[in-house]
Amino acid sequence: MAGKEATVYILDLGQSMGAKRHGRDQTDLDWALEYVWDKITNTVATGRKSALMSVIGCRTDETDLYGIMEEADGYEHLHVFTELKHGYLLGDIRKLQDYFKPSKTNEGDLLSALALAVQMIDKATSGKNGNPLKYDRRIIIVTDGRGSLDTEDLEQIAIKIKSPDAPIQLVLLGVDFDDPDNGYKEEDKSSEKEKNEQTLKGFVEECDGMFGTLAEAIDQLQTPRLKETRPVPSFKGQLTLGDPEHYDSTLTIDVERYPCTMIARAPTASSFAMRTDLGDGSAAATSAQSSNTITGEDHPMTDLSAVRHQRVYQVENLEEPGTKKNVETEDLERGYEYGRTAVHISESDMNAVKLPTDQSLSLIGFVKAESFERYLPLSRSNFIVPQKANQPAQLSLSSFIHALYEADCYAVARLVTKELKPPIIILLVPRIEQEWEALVDVELPFEEDMRRYKFPPLDRKLTVSGKVITEHKDLPTDELTDAMSRYVDALDLSTFAEDDEGNPSEYAKPEDTFSPLVHRIGHIIRWRATHPDPSLPIPPPPPILLKYANPPHDLLEASKGELEALKKAAKVSKVPPKVKGRGKRNRAERDKPLSGLDIDALLGNPKRVKIDSSNLIPSFKNALAASDDLETIQEAADSMSSEIRSLIKNSVGDSGYGRALEALRVMRDELTELEEPEIWNAFVRGLKADILEGKLNGNRKDMWWKIRGSRYGLVDRKRSLVSDITEEEAAAFYNTT
């Protein structure tokens, strides 16, 4: 986990922040809130209890010091909205939204708000004995610099901020402040603001802080921030070569194992239910709660309650046939699926097949680096480093790492992370950097994990008799191979970009690319938290997430010549689009051969194909493909419906229901694709009536429940645009009343 931190935001809410300047469509305060909300919502999204946060408003209409100190001269028009605390929730954000409005005054001292923030941080991050705790302390100020400044106590504040025992990082962002690095200078600036800018800049530099403009900070918000985590060791023990339990002449090094790479996953959605205690307490409101869920804690400012799942195990009740009874978890036995049968294995048998293991990391062999196949690793990578503050271990592991590096070898080891855990085989790769050394490990497969597939060669064909053919229509020619090679070289990204000095550099470096899924979902969640109105459209994704979604346009333009040569060498021709729907029935234009001959006439193919009950589905498809006449399609559908009814009628129990369901699926899909849903809808209405009225040889309602469960009902407008059935009618069709 990340370290502890305490952050206080000082936001200028003066009357001057309500103005729109320099052609912007939003006020200075709304512009500043883009940065403030992004920072606050990022902290809230982490849910860390070690992240303290507070907000102070400066130049507000009223004064509220939240009990931090008694009101005194110089602290007027300051509003402490919350104390330094963790656990900010959506309700806190809603309250801050109500407060973040331009005031009706320009009175208030920004440096007094800074002194108050220093006092708040000092109080919240000190122990019971008054000594400062280990915290990352930070104060972020956003202002337009148009208020008055009381510079009398600047020196004392700077000394407190730079305290060696509890230093505070100071960040000041100015609205339309001069930025010589980017060549920006505000014209027609008042002398008071210009003086305040110089005062604040000198003060921040004196505190070794960061001074920047709001425009620069908002531009940097487009770049996703990487999550910092404190690594947790997955193994602490000894790296051994030999048997240390029986022999003294063994190599033992105290090491620790930490994750090197981790998979970043997008936030997952949680399940919530409407709170039933918000109504009038009627039975209708109470029954709205799902019977298989238990509501958790209520969420402030919402009418939602978290949903927890309750699992119940049931078995057939032999005393009351047809019913089930609940079984306690402790009465259950573990079973394993073998085909469709549950095989019970007792605990004594499980103990017999378990491999007794002890925590260990032992070397079992070495392999040359050149003979290692890169496709073998199964897991993410980890670092193996020497034990902290253990100089003999550091020296020993460093010697081992350098020996592997100089010999161009990798080590193979057997790892058991915890007692009774199954062992894994890992590969140890030496990694030497300028300031640190480590072993990088990845998991290797066992023989049972290997899947060896044989594929035919790409440069030759082998006949049944063993003859080798090197020239064939399916094999690439030398001309095609050379054209492909030139096209690949033309799309080289390793030198397409330019560095700061104008030299060729790699395009789309791994450190410059971000996961669109992870960061886009997080961006939308944070935005919606501060913009709850559902009528507001979701903002577009930041350009940095889409930058590498497509190849660079200039590179594609430069490689057009190679692409055309490749198309010519490969003899690429345009394939006509697949005809669907009613156009599919136009056999005069469909599948017309280049010769213009009528293949069906030459082969003597019939215009009508009889539905064969022993080959039901293929014969039905052939019947539809034999003619484009609507009468023929209707005849094939009628024959198919008769066969489906026969399957249901003659079924012993539910033995024929599976074939009937598959025939229903094919019939529905084929008629929908031919844009003749009315034929299917008429058939399925009649089939439902025959089943429910018992006209198919008795009670066949089980078949209807299977049809309903497979959703083989009416074809509505959502599935076929030519259907006259609405979605409501299609849903009501499944009712049996």
Protein Blocks (a to p, Z undefined) as FASTA:
>chain_A
ZZdddddddddfbfklmpceehiabdfklmmmmmmmmmmmmmmmnopaklccddddehif
bdcehhmaccdehiaoiacfbacdehiafklmmmmmmmmccdfbfbdcfklmmmmmmmmm
mmmmccfkopacddddddddddehlaccdfklmmmmmmmmmpmklccddddddehiacfk
nopacehiafklmmmmmmmmmmmmmnopacddfklmmmmmmpccddddddddfbdcddde
djfklpmbbcddddddddfbdcddddddddddddfklmnopaklmmmpcfkbccddddeh
iabdcdddddddddddfklghiacdddfklpccdddehjaccdddfklmmmmpccddddd
ddfbdcdfklpcfklpmbdcddddddehilklmmmmmmmmmmmmmnopacdddddfbghi
acddddddddddfkbccddddddddfklpccdddddfkbccdfkopacfbdfkbccfklm
mmmmmmmmmmpcklmpccfkopacdehifklpccfklmmmmmmmmmmmmmmbfkbccddd
dfklmmmmpccfklmmmmmmmmmmmmmmnopacdddddehjllmmmmlgopafklpafkl
mnopafbdcddfklmmlmmmmmmmmpccfklmmmmmmmmmmmmmmmmmmpghjllmmmmm
mmmmmmmmmmmmnopaklmmmmmmmmmmmmmnopngpafklmmmmmmmnopacddfklpm
kbcbdfklmmmmmpcZZ
